[in-house]
């Protein structure tokens, strides 16, 4: 069934409201449509139920769409989400080759009720301002580089 963007946003919000009220996750929902606006999946945030900090609505939708469409490449798909994607979800959408994202409220809106999306966006722009947040350092790059060489030499599929 073909869906308009508004219908998709309504589905995302309805699913978010349902799972939020059940204590499954936060107030976030997402829908993935094909380029022709065919519904692929509806998902919500399941962080609390799954005890998984990566179980955001967009991640859940991307995982579901990949299984439904039997591909890791969601080129041409449209991600409709109730809130601007956090950096993790935005990165996942980019990895999935989703070129169109439609969102409802902003990261600043989410910050007003205590979510850290906007803080993380800002951290990625200026990590030195919050260097104490996470320590990142390199160790033994040859281990990873040997894996990269083997993968490259095997001519495995790039994604």
C-alpha positions as CSV (number, residue, x, y, z in Angstrom):
1,X,0.0,0.0,0.0
2,X,1.4,3.4,-1.0
3,X,1.9,5.9,1.8
4,X,2.3,9.6,1.8
5,X,5.0,11.1,4.0
6,X,2.4,12.4,6.4
7,X,0.8,8.9,6.6
8,X,4.2,7.4,7.3
9,X,4.8,10.0,10.0
10,X,1.4,9.2,11.6
11,X,2.4,5.5,11.6
12,X,5.7,6.2,13.2
13,X,4.1,8.4,15.9
14,X,1.4,5.8,16.6
15,X,3.9,3.0,17.0
16,X,6.1,5.2,19.2
17,X,3.2,6.1,21.4
18,X,2.2,2.5,21.8
19,X,5.6,1.2,22.8
20,X,6.3,4.3,24.9
21,X,3.2,3.7,26.9
22,X,4.1,0.0,27.3
23,X,7.5,1.0,28.8
24,X,9.3,-0.6,25.9
25,X,11.3,2.5,24.9
26,X,11.3,6.3,24.4
27,X,9.1,8.5,22.4
28,X,10.6,7.7,19.0
29,X,9.2,6.0,15.9
30,X,10.3,5.4,12.4
31,X,9.0,4.1,9.0
32,X,10.9,3.0,5.9
33,X,9.2,3.5,2.5
34,X,10.5,2.5,-0.9
35,X,11.1,5.2,-3.4
36,X,7.6,4.6,-4.7
37,X,6.2,5.1,-1.1
38,X,5.4,1.5,-0.5
39,X,5.5,0.7,3.2
40,X,8.5,-1.5,4.1
41,X,8.4,-1.4,7.9
42,X,7.3,0.5,11.0
43,X,9.5,0.5,14.1
44,X,9.9,2.2,17.4
45,X,12.5,2.6,20.1
46,X,12.9,-0.6,22.2
47,X,15.9,0.4,24.3
48,X,14.2,-0.3,27.6
49,X,12.7,-3.7,26.7
50,X,15.8,-4.9,24.9
51,X,18.3,-3.5,27.4
52,X,20.1,-2.3,24.2
53,X,21.3,1.3,23.9
54,X,21.4,0.9,20.1
55,X,17.7,-0.2,19.8
56,X,16.6,3.2,18.5
57,X,13.6,3.4,16.2
58,X,15.7,4.2,13.1
59,X,18.1,1.3,13.8
60,X,15.2,-1.1,14.4
61,X,13.6,0.1,11.1
62,X,16.8,-0.3,9.1
63,X,17.3,-3.8,10.5
64,X,13.7,-4.7,9.7
65,X,13.9,-3.2,6.2
66,X,17.1,-5.1,5.5
67,X,15.5,-8.4,6.4
68,X,12.2,-7.6,4.6
69,X,14.0,-6.5,1.4
70,X,16.8,-9.1,1.8
71,X,19.5,-6.6,1.4
72,X,21.9,-4.4,3.3
73,X,21.6,-1.7,0.6
74,X,18.5,0.4,1.1
75,X,19.2,2.8,-1.8
76,X,16.1,4.6,-2.9
77,X,14.4,4.1,0.5
78,X,13.0,6.9,2.5
79,X,13.4,7.0,6.3
80,X,10.6,8.9,8.1
81,X,11.3,9.4,11.7
82,X,9.6,11.4,14.5
83,X,12.8,13.1,15.6
84,X,16.0,14.2,13.8
85,X,18.2,11.1,13.9
86,X,20.9,10.9,16.6
87,X,24.5,10.5,15.2
88,X,24.3,6.7,15.5
89,X,21.1,6.5,13.6
90,X,22.2,9.1,11.0
91,X,25.4,7.0,10.4
92,X,23.3,3.8,10.1
93,X,21.1,5.5,7.5
94,X,24.2,6.6,5.6
95,X,25.7,3.1,5.8
96,X,22.4,1.7,4.4
97,X,22.5,4.2,1.5
98,X,19.3,5.9,2.5
99,X,19.4,9.2,0.7
100,X,16.1,10.7,2.0
101,X,15.3,11.3,5.6
102,X,12.2,13.1,6.8
103,X,12.0,14.0,10.5
104,X,9.5,15.6,12.8
105,X,11.1,17.3,15.9
106,X,14.7,18.3,16.3
107,X,17.6,17.2,18.5
108,X,17.1,20.4,20.5
109,X,13.5,19.4,21.1
110,X,14.7,16.0,22.4
111,X,17.2,17.7,24.6
112,X,14.4,19.7,26.2
113,X,13.1,16.5,27.7
114,X,16.5,15.1,28.7
115,X,17.7,13.1,25.7
116,X,21.4,13.7,24.7
117,X,21.1,13.7,20.9
118,X,22.0,17.3,20.5
119,X,24.9,17.0,23.0
120,X,26.3,14.1,21.0
121,X,26.0,16.0,17.7
122,X,27.9,18.9,19.3
123,X,30.5,16.5,20.8
124,X,31.2,15.1,17.3
125,X,31.8,18.7,16.0
126,X,34.1,19.7,18.9
127,X,35.3,16.6,20.8
128,X,38.0,18.6,22.5
129,X,35.4,20.5,24.5
130,X,34.3,17.3,26.2
131,X,37.5,15.2,26.0
132,X,36.7,13.7,29.5
133,X,33.5,12.1,28.1
134,X,35.3,9.3,26.3
135,X,39.0,8.3,26.0
136,X,39.9,7.3,22.4
137,X,43.4,6.1,21.6
138,X,45.1,3.9,19.0
139,X,46.9,0.6,19.8
140,X,48.5,-2.0,17.5
141,X,47.1,-0.8,14.1
142,X,48.7,-3.8,12.3
143,X,46.1,-6.2,13.7
144,X,43.3,-4.3,11.9
145,X,45.4,-3.5,8.8
146,X,46.1,-7.2,8.3
147,X,42.4,-7.8,8.3
148,X,41.9,-5.0,5.8
149,X,44.5,-6.4,3.5
150,X,43.0,-9.8,3.6
151,X,39.5,-8.5,2.9
152,X,40.7,-6.3,0.1
153,X,42.7,-9.1,-1.5
154,X,39.7,-11.5,-1.3
155,X,37.7,-8.9,-3.4
156,X,34.8,-9.2,-1.0
157,X,31.8,-7.1,-1.6
158,X,32.1,-3.5,-0.4
159,X,29.3,-1.9,1.5
